[in-house]
Amino acid sequence: MESRQVSHFESQSSPWLSWRLGFVALVAVVSLLFLIEAGRRAVSEAMVRASRPAQALSVRPQFADALLMLAKAKLEQGDIPEAQRLATLAFSESPMNAKAAELLARAQGPGQTVRARSIYQHASRLSRRENLTQLWLMNDAVQRGDYALAFDHADVLLRRRAWPRANIFDIFNSLLDRDVARKQLALLLVSDPPWRSEYLSAAGRRAAPAAAVQLISDLAASPSPAEMKDLAPLVQRLISNQNFSEALKVWKTAHRGSMDAALVHDADFSGGPGETPFDWQAPRARGAEVEWLSDQDQAGGIVLRHDLYSSVAPILRQMTLLKPGAYRLGIRSTVATPAAEGAFRVEVRCIGANILLRYLIRSGADAASHRAIIFTVPDSGCEAQWLTILPVPREYREDVELRVQQIDIAVLRQGVPALPLTDELL
């Protein structure tokens, strides 16, 4: 009876044991296959990293990365059909691989632009990080006159700094003489992309001046005009080309016309030094120092310091564009010490021509002194002028300090009597 019970137990447990053993065997086989595949993958990837795609394919015949490497090599050798075949195999193995789509597009032969465009567009939908895809689509859009699309692809490259920005900026500059393209670019710039400031500065240096000026005018009519730091290269370039009126026009777009009435910008020095000749500038000079004072510091202004020995170069200047006629220059200043009397002079000089005014600055030490001097701009040969303050050199070092609260220029009204010449006019 007992033996029959054992036999019955074995007969009941035998299927369960067989199933467990079968399951363990299956897991072992699957694990072994997985390890073999992982080993093949590791070996093939190592071979690709070692630039041995043929050997990688001998381990994994359909390895997409190896196929792509071979396709790229064939493309560089000019074997278009073989490159296309390999790229097609790679893309079929890895249809979500943007690099595979890009290489397949590059492998399209002459006359297959429409097919290449379709594949490049698919690659761009898969990933916008493939530089050649974005560059090809940008150039293609430019050729087709789809400037909005072209600038969209360029924006991708510029935001990622994935391509030399100067090269893309040069493409932008070549399109500025096309009204539709320039206006589309202006729309993109109004959105304030992170490369906007860099491009505007580059356009000022490298684009055709007339086209760059037109772009700045387009931006001036928008809610986001260019800032002075971006306009400085173009303003300086126009001045170097003797195109003073255009330079002033560009400069005014950043100041919203603040110099329409004033002939001297920032006459009370409240704005500090600027980045263009139409702003106050303090050129570096040995023995000289210029300090801009705040409005809270005794009504602002500037303090000029010099040792009157180390240099004779201008320490303060601004460019003006005065039309022919008579003008009155006014200056309000205070000397800190008696030695500063007559230690500086103010000049108005035609650029590249004659001096119109040279005046020794004399002030009372106890209070600000205001002087007015009359001068005339000739009918020709004096389109632009420098308004400057210079030291009057001495044969020995003597530190002096002059405070200037204001310098302005006004058109001389009819009936205003001319001031007599004195020894203050040199």
ABEGO torsion letter per residue (X at the ends): XAAAAAAAAAAAAAAAAAAAAAAAAAAAAAAAAAAAAAAAAAAAAAAAAAGBAAAAAAABAABAAAAAAAAAAAAAAGBAAAAAAAAAAAAAABAABAAAAAAAAAABBBGAAAAAAAAAAAAAAABAABAAAAAAAAAAAAAAGBAAAAAAAAAAAAAAGABBAAAAAAAAAAAAABAAAAAAAAAAAAAGBAAAAAAAAAAAAABBAAAAAAAAAAAAABABBBBAAAAAAAAAAAAAAGBAAAAAAAAAAAAGGAAAABABBGAAGAAEBBABAABBBBBBBBGBBBBBBBAABGGEEBBBBBAGAABABBABBBBBBBBBEBBBBBBBBBBABAAABGABBBBBBBBGBBBABBBBBBBBAABBBBBBBBBBBBABGBABBBBBBBBBBBABBBBBBBBBABBBBBBBBBGBBBBBBBAABX
